[in-house]
Amino acid sequence: MASTESARADSTRGRIVAAARDEFARHGIAGARVDRIAKAARTSKERVYAYFRSKEELYQHVAAAELAAAADAVHLDPADLPAYAGQLFDYFTAHPDRYRFITWGRLELAAVPDGDRGPYHDAVLTKIEAIRRAQESSDLDPVWDPVDVLAVVSQIAHTWLDQAELAAVARRAAADTAPGARRAAVVRAVGAIFPPARRSS
């Protein structure tokens, strides 16, 4: 009997998390409504708050899961930033809802005081430190600040997600309208700025 109740609780919690992911992706943190999350999860607001004390805590939980999923799918090799940019392009092109979710968080959490670290803080610092180590080992040009490296690569990789109107025109008017052509441009642009390291075999 206890195992049945536990399974039911896990199922309810899973539905809440899935519904919250969709709600936050559509409306952001401030615009998300717990009553809509509860309805989509086929449960009550009271049940949502039984698992998560606040909407912000629920967002933090979903954000941690999203970061873990992205980390599993996209691997930063600072010695091959063009490949990393291609992985970012592939992942978020396949999961635009996840990109919207993360973008809302970046926008809304930017106003949080520096002392209150958001869910993306540690992930960003880890990447910056990996870039710094690659520069120290001569796998990446040390003239760049690691923060700038990460910002430039991420911006190029996300170009077509951030500029939906331009992406729509590209699907009709580009010399090569295939999505692969946009990916190739991303990889080529990053490679022109940060060429992959030539490692001895």
Helices and strands as residue ranges (DSSP letters): H 2-31, H 34-40, H 45-51, H 55-73, G 78-80, H 81-94, H 96-109, H 121-136, H 146-157, H 159-162, H 164-173, H 179-193
